Amino acid sequence: MNSQKQGFTIIEVLVAIAVFTLVMLFIIPVFSYSRRATTTMNRLDSYHDVRRVDQEIASEIKFGSAILYPPKPAGSSAGEWHSQIVYRNSLNQTQVIFVNEKDQLVLLNYDSLLGPYLSGAKTLGSSIKEFLARRHGNSVIEYKLCFEADQREFAVTNRIALMNVF
């Protein structure tokens, strides 16, 4: 009688464990790199959004004809920090840049405001923690844009000189 026992030898089990270990050694880093890449991409998206907002603010203000607020500083020093900028654009319309109650940076054309609502406001950016501006002399304005990305706070500052002021 020839009876065969069904089962695995110790060598077969050790080879299977070795193959499984090698496969896991190649798969685990892929998931780790994928998670890090996703985190990095999210952070870069936040930086890109703030850079875009900064560029848009600078291009809006640069061709303006007058800064109405913050007030002009006394003497040659920089003025105090304020939470908004009021200026006249190249079409001589009054525009306001400020952070609303939803932490959105908003550009509002005051001349086209209809009624008590800010329906015509253009949202420049969201998740903005703070927006501060101060004036240097007659035609130079400095602003600071604070935001949060990846549980860290960052700030971008810029100084713009109006081109259409004589």
Phi, psi and omega in degrees: 000134182247101180252129179255133176269136179264138180161184181245146175276165180297326179294317179296320179294317179295322177294319178296319178295319179296316179295316179299318179297316178297319179297316180294326178297331178274330184278318185300314178298330179298315179292324179295314179294324178297317179294317178295321179295321178296316178298316179296319179296320178297318179295317179295325176298318178297315179298318180296318179298316180293321177298319178296316178298315179301315180294322180292318177298313182299317181290328177291314186283325187304321183265013178289165182254341180197146173260123180264327181208137009292158183293157179292132182287152176278131180083200184263358181277168178284151179282181178282161179282138178230163188267005179206164175236130173241126184210168174256128181279187184293340177267009181064031175264145179279125181236147181232135174242125182202169175259126180273185183290347179264016183058039176248136174278125190238140171250118184242126174273104186295328181291335180258013180291127180245116178075192184277000186257150181267047185290333182272008183286142178258124179279119179273324181197159178241169182059038177268123182278324184202143175228121182232147179218148173214160186253144174239104179073208186277320190232016179243131179232140179242137177226155179233130183242114181256135180215169180240133177218127177060044180059024175230146179263140180229159177223139176241130177240152179208150178235125185240136172254126178293137184271336187260022180255131180255000000 
